[in-house]
Amino acid sequence: MSDISAHQFLTIYIWFGLTFLVSMLLLIARFYERLSGQRTYYQFFVIPVLAFAIAAARLSSLDQIAGDTLGDSMSLVGGLSLMALCFQVYRLMTSGR
């Protein structure tokens, strides 16, 4: 197994783990929206999953780990959108406490 194939395997493997975690956050946000009636925008949790999928596919297809503009920008978009969505759900769930 060469370094590139190990890198490709680990990139895809980590993406599946990250997708599982984001899916759990989506389910928590959906449950809270249904329970409280407050809008959590749980549908937008698909954006980080897609952005990380594009980044993982792009970076695993190249011979480099970083330095690709599209891959790095998709990682940035995925991270920032996930951070904003998690902050939104956190703010709704802890408001007034």
ROTORNU-499448 format. One line per 8 residues: number of its first residue (from 1); their letters; for each residue x, y negated, z negated of N, C-alpha, C, CB. Coordinates in steps of 0.001 Angstrom, whole numbers. Glycine has a CB too. Example, Ala and Ser with C-alpha at 12.3 -4.5 7.8 and 13.67 -1.06 7.14 Angstrom:
% ROTORNU-499448
1> AS> 13190 5690 -7800 12300 4500 -7800 13200 3300 -7800 11308 4473 -9046  12850 2250 -7080 13670 1060 -7140 12900 -30 -7870 14084 598 -5725
END
This chain:
% ROTORNU-499448
1> MSDISAHQ> 845 1167 0 0 0 0 893 -1233 0 -963 4 -1214  780 -2041 1017 1632 -3223 1111 1086 -4337 227 1741 -3700 2572  1849 -5419 132 1429 -6545 -691 161 -7193 -154 2540 -7574 -776  60 -7267 1150 -1110 -7909 1739 -2360 -7072 1489 -905 -8126 3247  -2275 -5788 1644 -3467 -4966 1414 -3848 -4948 -70 -3230 -3530 1916  -2871 -5000 -958 -3181 -5101 -2383 -3850 -6436 -2681 -1904 -4937 -3233  -3355 -7500 -2057 -3960 -8816 -2229 -5394 -8821 -1705 -3127 -9889 -1512  -5628 -8225 -575 -6972 -8172 -10 -7914 -7392 -930 -6942 -7533 1390
9> FLTIYIWF> -7452 -6261 -1428 -8263 -5447 -2323 -8616 -6209 -3592 -7534 -4157 -2673  -7637 -6857 -4198 -7885 -7585 -5439 -8781 -8803 -5227 -6572 -8019 -6054  -8635 -9465 -4093 -9488 -10619 -3802 -10945 -10207 -3684 -9036 -11309 -2517  -11205 -9153 -2962 -12574 -8679 -2800 -13111 -8117 -4115 -12645 -7615 -1698  -12278 -7403 -4848 -12680 -6827 -6136 -13068 -7920 -7130 -11545 -5967 -6717  -12276 -8978 -7189 -12563 -10095 -8088 -13828 -10818 -7646 -11377 -11075 -8135  -14060 -10919 -6322 -15272 -11572 -5839 -16516 -10820 -6310 -15256 -11666 -4306  -16498 -9498 -6279 -17642 -8731 -6759 -17887 -8962 -8251 -17427 -7245 -6488
17> GLTFLVSM> -16831 -9027 -9041 -16986 -9327 -10466 -17543 -10711 -10699 -15665 -9189 -11178  -17053 -11680 -9956 -17545 -13046 -10077 -19000 -13147 -9641 -16683 -13996 -9252  -19368 -12428 -8600 -20747 -12415 -8137 -21670 -11816 -9194 -20862 -11633 -6829  -21218 -10789 -9878 -22000 -10201 -10960 -22228 -11214 -12079 -21299 -8953 -11510  -21179 -11932 -12467 -21314 -12919 -13542 -22241 -14069 -13149 -19943 -13470 -13923  -22120 -14549 -11921 -22991 -15629 -11456 -24433 -15136 -11365 -22515 -16165 -10083  -24617 -13875 -10995 -25970 -13309 -10958 -26580 -13257 -12352 -25948 -11904 -10345  -25779 -12946 -13350 -26279 -12956 -14723 -26675 -14375 -15141 -25216 -12390 -15688
25> LLLIARFY> -25885 -15363 -14749 -26232 -16752 -15048 -27512 -17156 -14335 -25090 -17690 -14649  -27695 -16690 -13113 -28921 -16959 -12368 -30130 -16378 -13091 -28824 -16385 -10949  -29995 -15158 -13557 -31103 -14523 -14269 -31419 -15228 -15582 -30785 -13064 -14536  -30409 -15693 -16284 -30624 -16450 -17520 -31347 -17751 -17211 -29282 -16736 -18234  -30908 -18458 -16168 -31550 -19720 -15804 -32988 -19497 -15353 -30757 -20421 -14699  -33237 -18433 -14611 -34590 -18132 -14161 -35496 -17791 -15354 -34569 -16966 -13150  -34970 -16996 -16267 -35738 -16640 -17463 -36078 -17882 -18277 -34957 -15638 -18328  -35101 -18770 -18445 -35350 -19971 -19224 -36364 -20875 -18534 -34051 -20725 -19460
33> ERLSGQRT> -36293 -20960 -17200 -37262 -21786 -16481 -38681 -21244 -16634 -36891 -21867 -15000  -38814 -19933 -16543 -40133 -19327 -16684 -40648 -19443 -18123 -40087 -17856 -16257  -39748 -19374 -19091 -40138 -19429 -20491 -40499 -20845 -20936 -39024 -18889 -21356  -39676 -21818 -20550 -39856 -23176 -21051 -40632 -24084 -20110 -38529 -23782 -21324  -40665 -23759 -18835 -41337 -24625 -17870 -40476 -25767 -17375 -42577 -25178 -18470  -39239 -25856 -17842 -38320 -26890 -17370 -37589 -26382 -16134 -37309 -27290 -18482  -37345 -27278 -15194 -36707 -26903 -13930 -35202 -26732 -14133 -36987 -27967 -12836  -34677 -25527 -13823 -33251 -25250 -13992 -32504 -25155 -12672 -33067 -23974 -14760
41> YYQFFVIP> -33223 -25150 -11545 -32625 -25036 -10211 -31813 -23758 -10074 -31740 -26247 -9918  -32369 -22661 -10550 -31651 -21388 -10509 -31412 -20902 -9085 -32417 -20337 -11281  -32183 -21372 -8116 -31996 -20958 -6732 -30647 -21416 -6182 -33120 -21502 -5867  -30123 -22502 -6714 -28863 -23042 -6231 -27646 -22245 -6700 -28729 -24467 -6670  -27840 -21245 -7540 -26718 -20402 -7943 -26216 -19546 -6779 -27125 -19506 -9115  -26926 -19542 -5676 -26476 -18833 -4479 -25325 -19593 -3810 -27650 -18646 -3487  -25291 -20910 -3964 -24256 -21729 -3326 -22857 -21325 -3773 -24487 -23203 -3633  -22572 -21191 -5092 -21225 -20761 -5471 -20874 -19364 -4975 -21083 -20806 -6963
49> VLAFAIAA> -21855 -18469 -4954 -21592 -17114 -4477 -21183 -17146 -3005 -22835 -16215 -4674  -21910 -17900 -2197 -21580 -17995 -778 -20244 -18709 -553 -22692 -18726 -30  -20000 -19765 -1316 -18737 -20486 -1167 -17550 -19599 -1558 -18748 -21768 -2022  -17686 -18860 -2640 -16609 -17956 -3039 -16463 -16795 -2056 -16864 -17420 -4448  -17565 -16371 -1433 -17488 -15309 -433 -16716 -15783 799 -18899 -14845 -32  -16988 -17005 1242 -16260 -17551 2384 -14785 -17702 2040 -16855 -18908 2813  -14501 -18188 847 -13108 -18357 427 -12402 -17011 326 -13039 -19088 -919  -13068 -16012 -240 -12440 -14698 -378 -12202 -14059 974 -13299 -13784 -1240
57> ARLSSLDQ> -13162 -14174 1874 -12982 -13601 3209 -11876 -14311 3964 -14282 -13673 4003  -11841 -15614 3850 -10814 -16386 4561 -9417 -16103 4000 -11122 -17892 4470  -9277 -16114 2689 -7959 -15917 2086 -7484 -14470 2195 -7990 -16336 627  -8409 -13516 2221 -7972 -12125 2373 -7641 -11790 3814 -9043 -11177 1863  -8148 -12567 4765 -7823 -12299 6170 -6491 -12916 6590 -8929 -12825 7064  -5996 -13863 5814 -4722 -14515 6134 -3575 -13831 5400 -4770 -16014 5770  -2385 -14155 5791 -1206 -13587 5142 -711 -14430 3973 -98 -13426 6149  -1510 -15379 3536 -1093 -16249 2442 -2149 -16249 1341 -843 -17684 2950
65> IAGDTLGD> -1712 -16545 150 -2611 -16534 -997 -3319 -17877 -1136 -1840 -16202 -2281  -2632 -18955 -876 -3213 -20289 -963 -2619 -21146 149 -2956 -20930 -2365  -3118 -22345 283 -2595 -23251 1285 -3468 -23367 2514 -1244 -22819 1686  -4542 -22602 2578 -5480 -22710 3688 -6533 -23746 3320 -6136 -21330 4017  -6767 -24693 4195 -7679 -25792 3886 -9107 -25314 3683 -7642 -26823 4988  -9606 -24460 4560 -10981 -23985 4443 -11165 -23116 3197 -11377 -23199 5698  -10251 -22196 2957 -10352 -21325 1797 -10271 -22085 486 -9273 -20288 1844  -9335 -23017 429 -9189 -23805 -795 -10372 -24743 -1015 -7898 -24608 -748
73> SMSLVGGL> -10892 -25327 53 -12032 -26223 -103 -13299 -25455 -489 -12267 -27006 1190  -13467 -24248 24 -14617 -23439 -378 -14501 -23006 -1836 -14748 -22208 528  -13290 -22724 -2289 -13090 -22416 -3712 -13430 -23626 -4575 -11635 -21970 -3973  -13056 -24811 -4109 -13364 -26039 -4835 -14869 -26289 -4868 -12643 -27231 -4197  -15537 -26125 -3734 -16990 -26318 -3676 -17695 -25313 -4583 -17502 -26180 -2221  -17267 -24064 -4534 -17872 -23040 -5387 -17668 -23326 -6863 -17302 -21681 -5053  -16470 -23716 -7226 -16180 -24009 -8628 -16927 -25216 -9153 -14714 -24222 -8809  -16952 -26288 -8363 -17639 -27498 -8807 -19149 -27297 -8873 -17312 -28658 -7877
81> SLMALCFQ> -19704 -26591 -7898 -21151 -26356 -7937 -21526 -25425 -9093 -21632 -25759 -6600  -20710 -24420 -9351 -20982 -23540 -10487 -20875 -24294 -11800 -20021 -22353 -10486  -19892 -25173 -11909 -19738 -25965 -13115 -20930 -26896 -13317 -18445 -26768 -13058  -21395 -27534 -12260 -22534 -28442 -12371 -23804 -27689 -12736 -22736 -29204 -11066  -24025 -26529 -12132 -25223 -25749 -12436 -25207 -25218 -13867 -25354 -24592 -11458  -24059 -24742 -14312 -23957 -24261 -15692 -24157 -25394 -16688 -22601 -23595 -15925  -23620 -26566 -16371 -23812 -27715 -17254 -25278 -28119 -17304 -22955 -28897 -16793  -25970 -28054 -16163 -27398 -28385 -16125 -28203 -27439 -17015 -27925 -28326 -14680
89> VYRLMTSG> -27944 -26148 -16902 -28670 -25170 -17721 -28307 -25336 -19195 -28360 -23727 -17251  -27042 -25561 -19475 -26599 -25777 -20857 -27279 -26997 -21459 -25074 -25942 -20915  -27340 -28089 -20689 -27951 -29320 -21171 -29443 -29109 -21452 -27752 -30451 -20147  -30125 -28383 -20578 -31546 -28130 -20801 -31784 -27243 -22011 -32161 -27495 -19574  -30945 -26231 -22174 -31168 -25272 -23247 -30803 -25827 -24620 -30378 -24020 -22983  -29922 -26810 -24678 -29482 -27335 -25967 -29993 -28727 -26257 -27999 -27337 -26030  -30851 -29293 -25414 -31326 -30650 -25649 -32208 -30703 -26887 -32091 -31172 -24430  -31984 -31715 -27686 -32773 -31885 -28887 -32339 -31020 -30065 -34176 -31603 -28578
97> R> -31204 -30368 -29952 -30741 -29502 -31054 -29447 -30024 -31616 -30559 -28047 -30583
END
